[in-house]
Amino acid sequence: MPIPARAGTHATRPRRRRDRLALSLVTLLVLCPLLHDAPAAAPAPSRARAAAGARDEALIRAALERHVERYNARDWQAMSAEYAEDALVMPSYVATVQGRERVNNLYRGEFSSGQSSETSSVMEAQIEEIQVNGDWAYDRGTITIISSQGGFERRTAVRFMNILRRQPDGAWKITRSMDNPISPAFGSPRAR
């Protein structure tokens, strides 16, 4: 009389192999149609989306160029129009201001304080990064203010970051703005 095989011995191995093979075939039959329709790799961004991103980036760059032109023209009213109604501005050395009207007052005060016929300042700006995500974007970079007074010139470099929101008309407005100096400000104890 033959001795029955114990579980896990040679006699049960062919059955296990057959079960695994059957399971593999079923899995393959189920997955093949799914794999056939799946893309080989993640889809690349559409050309339309890439073009829209480039267009938004160009609009944001143009807005910063206008900001610099308006600063250099001392047009504080036009500068404050670049900000959203609920804008929050956190400038270096002064208190945070909220709302376009207060941003307007901030720039008016900046341009009216200490400006004489012998004093001038010019702004230059360079964007280092722009990121757009739907109706929101940010830009960051460096602003250099070149101040001249009594024959002396002083350069003050400032890092900035703006958060912008697309408006219903497609224009980008600054909703949050922050800057901090890289070099000491004109007239500060470290600058002397």
Backbone as CSV, one residue per row, in Angstrom:
resi,resn,N_x,N_y,N_z,CA_x,CA_y,CA_z,C_x,C_y,C_z
1,MET,0.841,-1.166,0.000,0.000,0.000,0.000,0.890,1.234,0.000
2,PRO,0.555,2.189,-0.937,1.389,3.386,-1.019,1.176,4.288,0.181
3,ILE,2.204,5.002,0.516,2.150,5.938,1.653,1.682,7.291,1.107
4,PRO,0.643,7.853,1.729,0.158,9.152,1.245,1.226,10.242,1.444
5,ALA,1.279,11.164,0.490,2.256,12.258,0.571,1.819,13.275,1.603
6,ARG,2.787,13.784,2.302,2.494,14.843,3.285,2.385,16.191,2.567
7,ALA,1.666,17.084,3.168,1.524,18.430,2.604,2.896,19.071,2.501
8,GLY,3.151,19.738,1.384,4.415,20.429,1.194,5.483,19.548,0.604
9,THR,5.174,18.318,0.281,6.178,17.418,-0.291,6.064,17.414,-1.792
10,HIS,6.840,16.578,-2.411,6.965,16.497,-3.854,5.621,16.233,-4.553
11,ALA,4.754,15.499,-3.964,3.477,15.142,-4.579,2.577,16.360,-4.770
12,THR,2.656,17.384,-3.938,1.793,18.562,-4.065,2.421,19.640,-4.953
13,ARG,3.688,19.527,-5.281,4.367,20.554,-6.078,3.779,20.707,-7.479
14,PRO,3.482,19.646,-8.211,2.905,19.856,-9.545,1.578,20.597,-9.485
15,ARG,0.790,20.336,-8.480,-0.503,21.005,-8.354,-0.303,22.492,-8.094
16,ARG,0.629,22.823,-7.232,0.913,24.236,-6.942,1.418,24.938,-8.200
17,ARG,2.302,24.295,-8.918,2.828,24.873,-10.139,1.702,25.102,-11.148
18,ARG,0.814,24.156,-11.267,-0.311,24.263,-12.185,-1.240,25.406,-11.759
19,ASP,-1.495,25.542,-10.451,-2.345,26.626,-9.944,-1.715,27.996,-10.216
20,ARG,-0.416,28.094,-9.988,0.277,29.365,-10.239,0.252,29.704,-11.721
21,LEU,0.440,28.735,-12.568,0.405,28.943,-14.002,-0.989,29.415,-14.432
22,ALA,-2.017,28.785,-13.908,-3.393,29.175,-14.234,-3.664,30.607,-13.765
23,LEU,-3.211,30.958,-12.570,-3.399,32.306,-12.040,-2.653,33.324,-12.896
24,SER,-1.469,32.980,-13.335,-0.683,33.871,-14.193,-1.384,34.103,-15.520
25,LEU,-1.926,33.039,-16.099,-2.636,33.176,-17.372,-3.883,34.035,-17.231
26,VAL,-4.642,33.844,-16.162,-5.845,34.647,-15.928,-5.468,36.110,-15.762
27,THR,-4.426,36.352,-14.976,-3.958,37.730,-14.761,-3.539,38.349,-16.084
28,LEU,-2.808,37.632,-16.893,-2.358,38.116,-18.178,-3.534,38.431,-19.096
29,LEU,-4.530,37.530,-19.115,-5.714,37.753,-19.954,-6.499,38.989,-19.511
30,VAL,-6.531,39.248,-18.220,-7.255,40.417,-17.710,-6.477,41.698,-17.979
31,LEU,-5.164,41.668,-17.794,-4.363,42.878,-17.920,-3.999,43.247,-19.347
32,CYS,-3.927,42.282,-20.259,-3.523,42.577,-21.636,-4.362,43.678,-22.282
33,PRO,-5.684,43.592,-22.235,-6.456,44.686,-22.850,-6.187,46.031,-22.178
34,LEU,-5.978,46.028,-20.867,-5.695,47.283,-20.170,-4.340,47.837,-20.561
35,LEU,-3.345,46.975,-20.671,-2.003,47.413,-21.028,-1.944,47.881,-22.477
36,HIS,-2.735,47.260,-23.323,-2.742,47.644,-24.729,-3.211,49.081,-24.909
37,ASP,-4.210,49.498,-24.133,-4.763,50.852,-24.246,-3.987,51.889,-23.454
38,ALA,-3.125,51.484,-22.537,-2.386,52.428,-21.697,-1.251,53.055,-22.486
39,PRO,-0.962,54.345,-22.235,0.168,54.982,-22.913,1.476,54.382,-22.416
40,ALA,2.477,54.394,-23.263,3.773,53.812,-22.908,4.467,54.640,-21.834
41,ALA,4.242,55.936,-21.823,4.876,56.815,-20.829,3.868,57.893,-20.452
42,ALA,4.200,58.640,-19.424,3.321,59.734,-19.020,3.202,60.717,-20.179
43,PRO,2.003,61.219,-20.434,1.828,62.118,-21.574,2.575,63.432,-21.360
44,ALA,3.143,63.945,-22.433,3.827,65.237,-22.378,2.774,66.336,-22.295
45,PRO,3.141,67.473,-21.712,2.170,68.573,-21.654,1.746,68.961,-23.068
46,SER,0.503,69.311,-23.210,0.002,69.662,-24.530,0.671,70.943,-25.020
47,ARG,0.729,71.079,-26.319,1.333,72.286,-26.901,0.540,73.516,-26.518
48,ALA,-0.774,73.386,-26.450,-1.616,74.526,-26.081,-1.307,74.981,-24.658
49,ARG,-1.144,74.007,-23.749,-0.843,74.349,-22.364,0.543,74.987,-22.250
50,ALA,1.504,74.478,-23.004,2.855,75.046,-22.998,2.832,76.463,-23.560
51,ALA,2.060,76.679,-24.624,1.955,78.024,-25.208,1.293,78.989,-24.238
52,ALA,0.264,78.522,-23.528,-0.401,79.376,-22.538,0.561,79.731,-21.414
53,GLY,1.369,78.765,-20.972,2.350,79.042,-19.921,3.373,80.066,-20.369
54,ALA,3.841,79.956,-21.607,4.811,80.922,-22.138,4.173,82.303,-22.257
55,ARG,2.914,82.351,-22.661,2.200,83.632,-22.772,2.036,84.271,-21.393
56,ASP,1.665,83.470,-20.385,1.525,83.998,-19.023,2.862,84.501,-18.493
57,GLU,3.919,83.752,-18.750,5.245,84.171,-18.296,5.635,85.494,-18.945
58,ALA,5.347,85.655,-20.228,5.650,86.909,-20.920,4.845,88.071,-20.329
59,LEU,3.574,87.826,-19.984,2.754,88.883,-19.364,3.309,89.289,-18.002
60,ILE,3.780,88.319,-17.233,4.330,88.617,-15.909,5.648,89.380,-16.042
61,ARG,6.489,88.990,-17.007,7.735,89.734,-17.252,7.431,91.174,-17.674
62,ALA,6.441,91.339,-18.536,6.059,92.679,-18.993,5.540,93.520,-17.830
63,ALA,4.819,92.884,-16.900,4.312,93.628,-15.731,5.468,94.143,-14.879
64,LEU,6.510,93.340,-14.704,7.673,93.807,-13.930,8.393,94.927,-14.673
65,GLU,8.507,94.824,-15.993,9.137,95.893,-16.777,8.360,97.197,-16.630
66,ARG,7.008,97.120,-16.651,6.183,98.317,-16.429,6.417,98.881,-15.038
67,HIS,6.526,97.991,-14.048,6.762,98.416,-12.666,8.060,99.225,-12.586
68,VAL,9.115,98.728,-13.225,10.402,99.429,-13.220,10.277,100.775,-13.924
69,GLU,9.629,100.794,-15.090,9.439,102.058,-15.823,8.664,103.068,-14.974
70,ARG,7.630,102.618,-14.303,6.811,103.520,-13.485,7.574,104.002,-12.260
71,TYR,8.383,103.136,-11.672,9.225,103.554,-10.550,10.186,104.649,-11.012
72,ASN,10.854,104.406,-12.129,11.830,105.374,-12.624,11.181,106.686,-13.051
73,ALA,9.900,106.647,-13.411,9.151,107.856,-13.759,8.491,108.483,-12.529
74,ARG,8.647,107.855,-11.364,8.038,108.315,-10.101,6.513,108.373,-10.184
75,ASP,5.934,107.450,-10.936,4.477,107.396,-11.122,3.886,106.422,-10.107
76,TRP,3.757,106.874,-8.865,3.311,105.999,-7.783,1.871,105.537,-7.963
77,GLN,1.045,106.346,-8.613,-0.346,105.929,-8.826,-0.420,104.756,-9.803
78,ALA,0.368,104.820,-10.879,0.380,103.714,-11.842,0.991,102.465,-11.213
79,MET,2.000,102.654,-10.352,2.598,101.498,-9.679,1.583,100.796,-8.788
80,SER,0.827,101.549,-8.026,-0.130,100.918,-7.113,-1.279,100.254,-7.866
81,ALA,-1.541,100.673,-9.106,-2.593,100.039,-9.911,-2.206,98.607,-10.307
82,GLU,-0.937,98.238,-10.167,-0.481,96.892,-10.494,-0.854,95.883,-9.410
83,TYR,-1.372,96.359,-8.289,-1.687,95.504,-7.149,-3.181,95.219,-7.095
84,ALA,-3.537,94.034,-6.618,-4.940,93.665,-6.417,-5.518,94.504,-5.274
85,GLU,-6.829,94.625,-5.233,-7.494,95.401,-4.166,-7.091,94.918,-2.782
86,ASP,-6.927,93.604,-2.624,-6.620,93.022,-1.314,-5.132,92.735,-1.123
87,ALA,-4.285,93.422,-1.884,-2.839,93.150,-1.847,-2.264,93.322,-0.442
88,LEU,-1.263,92.514,-0.158,-0.518,92.584,1.100,0.947,92.768,0.720
89,VAL,1.555,93.875,1.165,2.930,94.190,0.811,3.764,94.233,2.082
90,MET,4.869,93.490,2.065,5.760,93.405,3.222,7.142,93.926,2.824
91,PRO,7.300,95.261,2.791,8.574,95.829,2.370,9.601,95.829,3.500
92,SER,10.861,95.946,3.114,11.943,96.027,4.108,11.849,97.347,4.873
93,TYR,12.131,97.298,6.135,12.292,98.466,7.008,11.013,99.235,7.324
94,VAL,9.874,98.840,6.798,8.614,99.526,7.135,7.539,98.486,7.422
95,ALA,6.457,98.938,8.020,5.377,98.031,8.406,4.658,97.475,7.177
96,THR,4.084,96.311,7.349,3.281,95.666,6.308,2.062,96.529,6.005
97,VAL,1.710,96.623,4.737,0.508,97.367,4.339,-0.424,96.429,3.600
98,GLN,-1.722,96.660,3.773,-2.707,95.824,3.100,-3.718,96.698,2.392
99,GLY,-4.021,96.339,1.164,-4.990,97.066,0.352,-4.299,98.005,-0.622
100,ARG,-4.908,98.155,-1.784,-4.310,98.981,-2.828,-4.153,100.437,-2.393
101,GLU,-5.103,100.958,-1.651,-5.007,102.363,-1.216,-3.773,102.577,-0.326
102,ARG,-3.505,101.631,0.561,-2.326,101.767,1.432,-1.027,101.554,0.646
103,VAL,-1.070,100.689,-0.356,0.102,100.524,-1.234,0.366,101.847,-1.951
104,ASN,-0.707,102.492,-2.402,-0.616,103.796,-3.041,0.061,104.796,-2.097
105,ASN,-0.377,104.836,-0.841,0.218,105.746,0.146,1.680,105.413,0.411
106,LEU,2.011,104.120,0.416,3.398,103.694,0.628,4.304,104.262,-0.462
107,TYR,3.916,104.095,-1.721,4.739,104.602,-2.822,4.766,106.129,-2.849
108,ARG,3.640,106.758,-2.593,3.618,108.228,-2.563,4.588,108.743,-1.504
109,GLY,4.572,108.115,-0.324,5.492,108.514,0.735,6.949,108.263,0.367
110,GLU,7.205,107.140,-0.292,8.578,106.826,-0.698,9.116,107.857,-1.678
111,PHE,8.282,108.276,-2.623,8.752,109.219,-3.636,8.800,110.658,-3.147
112,SER,8.018,110.991,-2.141,8.011,112.378,-1.665,9.033,112.621,-0.552
113,SER,9.521,111.577,0.102,10.467,111.777,1.204,11.897,111.869,0.694
114,GLY,12.547,112.943,1.055,13.967,113.100,0.779,14.339,113.276,-0.673
115,GLN,13.409,113.574,-1.542,13.741,113.783,-2.948,13.973,115.274,-3.183
116,SER,15.161,115.587,-3.630,15.470,116.962,-4.006,15.998,116.942,-5.431
117,SER,16.296,118.094,-5.946,16.802,118.156,-7.325,18.171,117.493,-7.438
118,GLU,18.891,117.354,-6.308,20.212,116.720,-6.324,20.154,115.213,-6.057
119,THR,18.970,114.712,-5.736,18.817,113.297,-5.403,18.053,112.589,-6.514
120,SER,18.539,111.430,-6.893,17.815,110.627,-7.871,18.030,109.157,-7.556
121,SER,17.115,108.344,-8.019,17.285,106.900,-7.895,16.658,106.235,-9.107
122,VAL,17.296,105.168,-9.531,16.861,104.417,-10.697,16.763,102.951,-10.289
123,MET,15.724,102.283,-10.756,15.537,100.865,-10.449,15.908,100.027,-11.667
124,GLU,16.565,98.910,-11.388,16.811,97.874,-12.379,16.303,96.579,-11.765
125,ALA,15.759,95.680,-12.576,15.213,94.429,-12.043,15.592,93.254,-12.929
126,GLN,15.731,92.121,-12.286,16.010,90.884,-13.008,15.175,89.772,-12.387
127,ILE,14.377,89.111,-13.203,13.587,87.976,-12.736,14.454,86.728,-12.818
128,GLU,14.464,85.971,-11.735,15.221,84.721,-11.702,14.320,83.496,-11.874
129,GLU,13.032,83.668,-11.556,12.124,82.522,-11.660,10.690,83.013,-11.770
130,ILE,9.936,82.334,-12.623,8.483,82.535,-12.726,7.855,81.152,-12.752
131,GLN,6.838,80.958,-11.934,6.063,79.712,-11.945,4.590,80.086,-12.055
132,VAL,3.887,79.427,-12.944,2.459,79.674,-13.144,1.716,78.379,-12.879
133,ASN,0.624,78.484,-12.112,-0.223,77.336,-11.836,-1.671,77.809,-11.914
134,GLY,-2.272,77.666,-13.066,-3.656,78.111,-13.251,-3.746,79.621,-13.182
135,ASP,-4.588,80.123,-12.272,-4.781,81.567,-12.121,-3.844,82.182,-11.092
136,TRP,-2.863,81.425,-10.626,-1.900,81.919,-9.637,-0.487,81.782,-10.196
137,ALA,0.378,82.677,-9.784,1.769,82.615,-10.215,2.634,83.298,-9.166
138,TYR,3.916,83.018,-9.234,4.856,83.812,-8.446,6.063,84.133,-9.293
139,ASP,6.662,85.256,-8.976,7.934,85.596,-9.577,8.884,86.013,-8.466
140,ARG,10.155,85.756,-8.687,11.159,86.182,-7.724,12.387,86.603,-8.490
141,GLY,13.133,87.510,-7.868,14.324,88.001,-8.531,15.039,89.024,-7.678
142,THR,15.757,89.903,-8.370,16.561,90.912,-7.696,16.247,92.281,-8.279
143,ILE,16.119,93.246,-7.398,15.964,94.646,-7.792,17.187,95.379,-7.279
144,THR,17.728,96.246,-8.109,18.831,97.099,-7.688,18.365,98.541,-7.802
145,ILE,18.506,99.280,-6.719,18.189,100.709,-6.708,19.527,101.447,-6.721
146,ILE,19.718,102.286,-7.723,20.935,103.080,-7.835,20.568,104.500,-7.424
147,SER,21.048,104.903,-6.263,20.737,106.228,-5.720,21.944,107.136,-5.894
148,SER,21.671,108.332,-6.332,22.725,109.336,-6.492,22.364,110.551,-5.669
149,GLN,23.345,111.044,-4.940,23.111,112.242,-4.134,24.450,112.951,-3.957
150,GLY,24.477,114.231,-4.336,25.681,115.034,-4.148,26.914,114.446,-4.812
151,GLY,26.761,113.820,-5.967,27.900,113.264,-6.674,28.298,111.857,-6.246
152,PHE,27.649,111.313,-5.239,27.942,109.954,-4.787,26.842,109.007,-5.264
153,GLU,27.244,107.799,-5.604,26.282,106.790,-6.050,26.304,105.601,-5.108
154,ARG,25.130,105.104,-4.819,24.988,103.947,-3.931,24.063,102.945,-4.599
155,ARG,24.475,101.670,-4.615,23.645,100.592,-5.157,23.116,99.757,-3.999
156,THR,21.803,99.584,-3.968,21.171,98.740,-2.959,20.463,97.606,-3.684
157,ALA,20.885,96.388,-3.393,20.270,95.211,-4.026,19.249,94.605,-3.072
158,VAL,18.110,94.232,-3.629,16.995,93.693,-2.853,16.472,92.445,-3.556
159,ARG,16.263,91.382,-2.796,15.575,90.198,-3.334,14.076,90.430,-3.175
160,PHE,13.303,89.978,-4.147,11.850,90.130,-4.042,11.155,88.839,-4.426
161,MET,9.929,88.718,-3.938,9.040,87.640,-4.367,7.627,88.204,-4.386
162,ASN,6.949,87.992,-5.506,5.561,88.422,-5.668,4.693,87.210,-5.950
163,ILE,3.508,87.210,-5.377,2.485,86.228,-5.737,1.439,87.004,-6.519
164,LEU,1.108,86.500,-7.686,0.185,87.186,-8.579,-1.054,86.333,-8.819
165,ARG,-2.165,87.007,-9.106,-3.413,86.315,-9.417,-3.948,86.874,-10.735
166,ARG,-4.371,85.959,-11.606,-4.956,86.381,-12.881,-6.325,87.006,-12.598
167,GLN,-6.566,88.130,-13.212,-7.831,88.844,-13.065,-8.813,88.373,-14.144
168,PRO,-10.098,88.661,-13.989,-11.083,88.235,-15.002,-10.755,88.722,-16.414
169,ASP,-10.081,89.878,-16.532,-9.711,90.392,-17.857,-8.419,89.783,-18.399
170,GLY,-7.810,88.843,-17.645,-6.582,88.178,-18.088,-5.307,88.818,-17.579
171,ALA,-5.400,90.030,-17.025,-4.219,90.717,-16.499,-3.772,90.049,-15.200
172,TRP,-2.492,90.146,-14.898,-1.940,89.621,-13.654,-1.745,90.774,-12.686
173,LYS,-2.259,90.612,-11.454,-2.099,91.630,-10.398,-1.353,91.007,-9.230
174,ILE,-0.548,91.819,-8.575,0.207,91.358,-7.404,-0.746,91.277,-6.212
175,THR,-0.800,90.121,-5.569,-1.630,89.975,-4.370,-0.785,89.956,-3.102
176,ARG,0.448,89.487,-3.208,1.381,89.461,-2.077,2.757,89.822,-2.605
177,SER,3.473,90.646,-1.843,4.797,91.071,-2.256,5.677,91.188,-1.024
178,MET,6.906,90.731,-1.183,7.845,90.766,-0.058,9.240,91.013,-0.611
179,ASP,10.024,91.787,0.111,11.411,91.965,-0.295,12.309,92.027,0.930
180,ASN,13.588,91.793,0.694,14.573,91.942,1.758,15.912,92.304,1.128
181,PRO,16.680,93.124,1.827,17.920,93.628,1.231,19.025,92.574,1.176
182,ILE,19.807,92.670,0.126,21.008,91.856,0.004,22.192,92.680,0.499
183,SER,22.148,93.978,0.183,23.196,94.889,0.622,22.574,95.946,1.528
184,PRO,23.366,96.623,2.351,22.800,97.615,3.264,22.155,98.774,2.510
185,ALA,21.125,99.326,3.112,20.393,100.430,2.505,21.227,101.703,2.539
186,PHE,20.923,102.604,1.609,21.601,103.900,1.531,21.423,104.637,2.857
187,GLY,22.501,105.083,3.430,22.425,105.849,4.672,22.388,104.995,5.923
188,SER,22.381,103.677,5.807,22.358,102.848,7.003,23.752,102.841,7.641
189,PRO,23.875,102.534,8.930,25.179,102.554,9.581,26.211,101.669,8.890
190,ARG,25.788,100.530,8.337,26.732,99.630,7.674,27.197,100.193,6.329
191,ALA,26.442,101.102,5.760,26.788,101.645,4.453,27.851,102.724,4.565
192,ARG,28.083,103.263,5.725,29.031,104.386,5.884,30.450,103.914,5.965
